[in-house]
């Protein structure tokens, strides 16, 4: 009974912190370090206490899971795949939920990954990446309808000369937005840039937008729009609030299990 109470507290605490962090991520794309500073020791204390009292043999695997998750999160951060808050959230999840809480839940998916029980944070990660990837499908559908709705082409000028692969990636990750909204929403990044030469204005696509230089690109696009050189719709991409997908990945992992594993198993069967 006490073990079930501790497990319930760990899950409730993790969901509470992630839901709050997701809201802050959505609202301002920033999450205070105080969230993780408070979350981490509480998560470790609850999990360590539970394992020490009821399953001490798992303590070695607990520390192994923490070490692997921390290394994985750092790699993701420096590779640019995860933001700082996303990486810290993954580390805190490892402290709170290193293994699937089978004493409280049973995954609805019949095909369960062995990783689910020994490296639960990885299952949460793969589920969250899957949910984030679904936004690419939504973007493609939105962009497919856009020219029909507006009567305007998706790509203009020099953009038509860009490689097919580059244009497909833009269609999957970006959408057309007015320059006023691009200036107003700081978390939306331009996916194109302009360069004025002596004879013409060159317009190119940008696949990996960065914070550095964002405002300079927006200023150049604003001047090009104001001068009438380009139309008032430019390619941009939102800074995805990844913590929302991480939270959704956790909920899906608890209720369903490893979605990616089940999908791959279904294909290979």
Secondary structure, 3 states (H helix, E strand, C coil): CHHHHHHHHHHHHHHHHHHHHHHHHHHHCCCCHHHHHHHHHHHHHHHHHHHHHHCHHHHHHHHHHHHHHHHHHHHHHHCCCCCHHHHHHHHHHHHHCCCCCCCCCCCCCCCCCCHHHHCHHHHHHHHHHHHHHHHHHHHHHHHHHHHHHHCCCCCCHHHHHCCHHHHHHHHHHCEEECHHHHHHCCCEEECEEEEECCCCEEEEECCCCCCCCHHHHHHHHHHHHHCCCCCCCEEEEECCCHHHHHHHHHHHHHHCCCHHHHHHHHHHC
